[in-house]
Amino acid sequence: MTYETQRKLICELGRRMWERGWVAANDGNLSRRLGEGLYLVTPAGVSKGFLTPDMLVVVDGEGRAVDAGGGLRPSSETILHLECYRRRPDIAGVCHAHPPAATAFACARMGLEEPLVGEAALSLGRVPCAPYARTGTAALAEAAGPLLEEHDAVLLANHGAVTLGADLENAYWRMETLEHTARICLNVRLLGGGVPLSPEQAAELEGG
Ligand SMILES: [Zn+2]
């Protein structure tokens, strides 16, 4: 039970999250569906910038560690990741971080709902903000769960963001697009507001 390639990818994406300033200290977490009811998750208490493959934890569908070679506990946010996999059989990767611009919107409890940036409308769709619940609790998974069923990117009130993907790299790219879009939307607000795409223009984009 090594999952060598997936372990290396999680470490690489964790390093990129840390280098981009989306996480501070030991914040954030990443996971990958492995099949057969197992999931590979980042450990609690380690900076995402300095993960090594042996630190990652394999958990079952209840979040119990079945292989913690490094002797570390799974992330406290594992319950949120498992909720994503339970509700979305189509996804295999989950990324959770606190990118500053997206998290600013989350603290204002404002979703990124308007189709302002064409590419973002295409890859993210509407990004709602889930109601507040305390980090690391089943209540947070319950608060965000219904929105994660319908959306690939969701803000968590007063906390951060979670993105989903058909694979983990895809979930990571969505976080990158989300933060880039949030920064643009902040600037649009500085300019006094933007002109969203019309429903027809948005539909045309989705149609390719
Ligand atoms: Zn968090």
Boltz pocket constraint, residues with backbone or C-beta under 6 A from the ligand:
constraints:
  - pocket:
      binder: B
      contacts: [[A, 27], [A, 28], [A, 77], [A, 96], [A, 97], [A, 98], [A, 135], [A, 159], [A, 160]]
      max_distance: 6.0
